[in-house]
Amino acid sequence: GVSPVLALLIATILRYSESGKYDFASAYHIPTFLFLGLIVAMFLGLTNSADDIIRDRPVLQRERNVNVRLSYYVVSKTLTLGVFALVQCVLFVLIGNYILEIRGMFWLDLAIMFMTAMGGVALGLLISSLVADPKTAANIVPLVLIPQIIMGGALIKYEDMNRNLGLLYSLSHWFSEHPNADKNRKTESKLQVPLVCQFIAMRWSYEEMIVAQAKLNPLTRRQDRAQREIDRLVAKQRKDPEADKRLNDLKETLALLSGLEAKSAGELDHYLGLVDQILNGKGPFDRALFKNANGPVTAEQIYVNQKVSDLMSNAEMDQSDYRRGNKPNVFFGAQKRYFGIKFGVFFFNTAVLILSTLGLLALLHWILRRELEVRRN
């Protein structure tokens, strides 16, 4: 299939570290690989479905007088193409992550790629319902895909993009040029996403993929979990011996994670398994279990990519800038705020991707029903 070939080609070309010898921590092109993986997912979803309804149209027209259940047809098409897309995504993630040594992220990367692929499937089916022949459908695919590439946030950074694409920015900029403008207007963040780009599916999936790589990798995920529980215990201000013991165990665990070493990646995974037992409360922290935890391989070296971390750090610093008052919604920000409600990036972006796909499928169902009604009349 195309998917493993693309994974092999892309990952091999992007396997580069600034230090010379390749290692994941200093790998230069990890964000680019994650973005291209999402582009491949959408491309395969689009091309696999862009002519499906065109081929089935004679059958649908022939059966229009027997009240064919369009909902069953749309669901069956989506599920069939979805299974094929899932297989392609699995192959891409397996091969690409293996070559670039992206560890512990298979299921998360697969889930985000699959949601992106299903968005491509829904968009391809919609195109197929609107055109009359496969050649026209094939010509439309680039018109859909190229804006995803340009406005997805990787090829051209939003801070380097024409700011007039953002409606709110344009209005505020216009008012600021007039003498009656609010002179105390807060400084705008350059990392805010232009309005037109909010309608680009790739913007949501790429942001979620980068934040997942930065926050949900095997090391950072455990560090954040330990820190959250430490903060919770400190906030409770319990003074009983059990709480003090738990707090000390968590502090020791967090310190251990910050400098965890081993002789191999497999040994690191073993130590992380022991850490999980401590975090789950199944046992106390025992330094003796980690007495041999030293070697040339560090957890940060194999789980944390510096380029990805830099993207997150820039977003966090920009979002917490005191000059802006309330934290703005910035690209790669871990928190989103809409209508005064705070959302986590994983919940919100996943909801956007799923709801947009369902919306496209609902629109597809309506278009097919209208076509059959017109032909019946």
Rosetta blueprint (number, residue, H / E / L):
1 G L
2 V H
3 S H
4 P H
5 V H
6 L H
7 A H
8 L H
9 L H
10 I H
11 A H
12 T H
13 I H
14 L H
15 R L
16 Y L
17 S E
18 E L
19 S L
20 G L
21 K L
22 Y L
23 D L
24 F H
25 A H
26 S H
27 A E
28 Y L
29 H L
30 I H
31 P H
32 T H
33 F H
34 L H
35 F H
36 L H
37 G H
38 L H
39 I H
40 V H
41 A H
42 M H
43 F H
44 L H
45 G H
46 L H
47 T H
48 N H
49 S H
50 A L
51 D L
52 D H
53 I H
54 I H
55 R H
56 D H
57 R H
58 P H
59 V H
60 L H
61 Q H
62 R H
63 E L
64 R H
65 N H
66 V H
67 N L
68 V L
69 R L
70 L H
71 S H
72 Y H
73 Y H
74 V H
75 V H
76 S H
77 K H
78 T H
79 L H
80 T H
81 L H
82 G H
83 V H
84 F H
85 A H
86 L H
87 V H
88 Q H
89 C H
90 V H
91 L H
92 F H
93 V H
94 L H
95 I H
96 G H
97 N H
98 Y H
99 I H
100 L H
101 E L
102 I L
103 R L
104 G L
105 M L
106 F H
107 W H
108 L H
109 D H
110 L H
111 A H
112 I H
113 M H
114 F H
115 M H
116 T H
117 A H
118 M H
119 G H
120 G H
121 V H
122 A H
123 L H
124 G H
125 L H
126 L H
127 I H
128 S H
129 S H
130 L H
131 V L
132 A L
133 D L
134 P H
135 K H
136 T H
137 A H
138 A H
139 N H
140 I H
141 V H
142 P H
143 L H
144 V H
145 L H
146 I H
147 P H
148 Q H
149 I H
150 I H
151 M L
152 G L
153 G L
154 A L
155 L L
156 I L
157 K L
158 Y H
159 E H
160 D H
161 M L
162 N L
163 R H
164 N H
165 L H
166 G L
167 L H
168 L H
169 Y H
170 S H
171 L H
172 S H
173 H H
174 W H
175 F H
176 S H
177 E L
178 H L
179 P L
180 N L
181 A L
182 D L
183 K L
184 N L
185 R L
186 K L
187 T L
188 E L
189 S L
190 K L
191 L L
192 Q L
193 V L
194 P L
195 L H
196 V H
197 C H
198 Q H
199 F H
200 I L
201 A H
202 M H
203 R H
204 W H
205 S H
206 Y H
207 E H
208 E H
209 M H
210 I H
211 V H
212 A H
213 Q H
214 A H
215 K H
216 L L
217 N L
218 P H
219 L H
220 T H
221 R H
222 R H
223 Q H
224 D H
225 R H
226 A H
227 Q H
228 R H
229 E H
230 I H
231 D H
232 R H
233 L H
234 V H
235 A H
236 K H
237 Q L
238 R L
239 K L
240 D L
241 P H
242 E H
243 A H
244 D H
245 K H
246 R H
247 L H
248 N H
249 D H
250 L H
251 K H
252 E H
253 T H
254 L H
255 A H
256 L H
257 L H
258 S H
259 G L
260 L L
261 E E
262 A E
263 K L
264 S L
265 A H
266 G H
267 E H
268 L H
269 D H
270 H H
271 Y H
272 L H
273 G H
274 L H
275 V H
276 D H
277 Q H
278 I H
279 L H
280 N L
281 G L
282 K L
283 G L
284 P L
285 F L
286 D L
287 R H
288 A H
289 L H
290 F H
291 K L
292 N L
293 A L
294 N L
295 G L
296 P L
297 V E
298 T E
299 A H
300 E H
301 Q H
302 I H
303 Y H
304 V L
305 N L
306 Q H
307 K H
308 V H
309 S H
310 D H
311 L H
312 M H
313 S H
314 N H
315 A H
316 E H
317 M H
318 D H
319 Q H
320 S L
321 D L
322 Y H
323 R H
324 R H
325 G L
326 N L
327 K L
328 P L
329 N L
330 V L
331 F L
332 F L
333 G L
334 A L
335 Q E
336 K E
337 R E
338 Y E
339 F L
340 G L
341 I E
342 K E
343 F E
344 G E
345 V H
346 F H
347 F H
348 F H
349 N H
350 T H
351 A H
352 V H
353 L H
354 I H
355 L H
356 S H
357 T H
358 L H
359 G H
360 L H
361 L H
362 A H
363 L H
364 L H
365 H H
366 W H
367 I H
368 L H
369 R H
370 R H
371 E H
372 L H
373 E H
374 V H
375 R H
376 R H
377 N L
